[in-house]
């Protein structure tokens, strides 16, 4: 799967980058994630992205999938932090 960045650049999807982004956002809230939390959310996001069955996915679609997965798992503070980091 490829990711179309906001700059127009096309990159290979990097699962490690996804995990790092979620972990970074969790560091900004008062109750940071455990590694297990980061992995669970990341895998949920990956599952959502794979279900789209696209060869190229926009970075905004990844952000929306992360946000949905955080909200689904009741991590509302982290969801808000993630949104703020992406703006």
CORZIPE-V326408 format. One record per helix or strand. SS is the DSSP state (h for helix, s for strand). FROM is the first residue (numbers start at 1). TO is the last residue. If there is no record, write none. Layout:
SS&FROM&TO + SS&FROM&TO
//
This chain:
s&2&4 + s&10&12 + h&15&27 + h&35&51 + s&56&58 + h&59&72 + h&76&86
//
